[in-house]
Amino acid sequence: MSVAGFDHAAIPIRRVAEMLAFYRRLGFGVDESNPPRYSVHFGRNKINMHGPAAWQDPAFTLRGPAAVPGCGDFCFVWDNSEDALVRALRSADAQVVEGPVARAGARGQGMSTYVRDPDANLLEFIVYPDG
């Protein structure tokens, strides 16, 4: 196979300041250097975030044409304990919508906890037993 890995995804966002603050509180790196385009970084990956001035511009065509804020559904590997995850989610004021529950992820079985960010994107945090 020629595909070597996953680099980034991109989503439109509506609540720019709240979104960046939320991801920062969860420990993501945040890049605000190129408005109305932003990104959050984790490990060797990132999520590009297109602010309203980008995704509402008809000239901006390098995006999913039907994408609107709240269209994201991401699963992140949490490399610490479930207790540490609960503490991090609380510090970000993220309300758990489901979990922890057993789920099959790309690395096998894990325990997943689901929350929504300020634009209502679904975030899953999976904790694998081997850390």
GINORUR-V657382 format. One record per backbone hydrogen bond with DSSP energy under -0.5 kcal/mol. NH is the residue of the N-H (numbers start at 0). CO is the residue of the C=O. If there is no record, write none. Layout:
{{NH & CO} {NH & CO}}
This chain:
{{8 & 45} {10 & 47} {12 & 49} {15 & 13} {18 & 14} {19 & 15} {20 & 16} {21 & 17} {22 & 18} {23 & 19} {24 & 20} {25 & 21} {26 & 23} {27 & 22} {28 & 40} {30 & 38} {31 & 29} {33 & 36} {34 & 31} {36 & 33} {37 & 48} {38 & 30} {39 & 46} {40 & 28} {41 & 44} {44 & 41} {45 & 6} {46 & 39} {47 & 8} {48 & 37} {49 & 10} {50 & 35} {50 & 48} {53 & 50} {54 & 50} {55 & 51} {56 & 53} {57 & 55} {59 & 56} {60 & 58} {62 & 60} {66 & 63} {69 & 11} {70 & 67} {73 & 121} {75 & 123} {77 & 75} {77 & 125} {78 & 76} {84 & 80} {85 & 81} {86 & 82} {87 & 83} {88 & 84} {89 & 85} {90 & 86} {91 & 87} {92 & 89} {93 & 88} {94 & 92} {96 & 113} {97 & 113} {99 & 111} {100 & 111} {102 & 109} {104 & 102} {104 & 107} {107 & 104} {109 & 102} {110 & 126} {111 & 100} {111 & 109} {112 & 124} {113 & 97} {114 & 122} {115 & 94} {116 & 120} {119 & 116} {121 & 71} {122 & 114} {123 & 73} {124 & 112} {125 & 75} {125 & 123} {126 & 110} {127 & 125} {128 & 108} {130 & 127}}
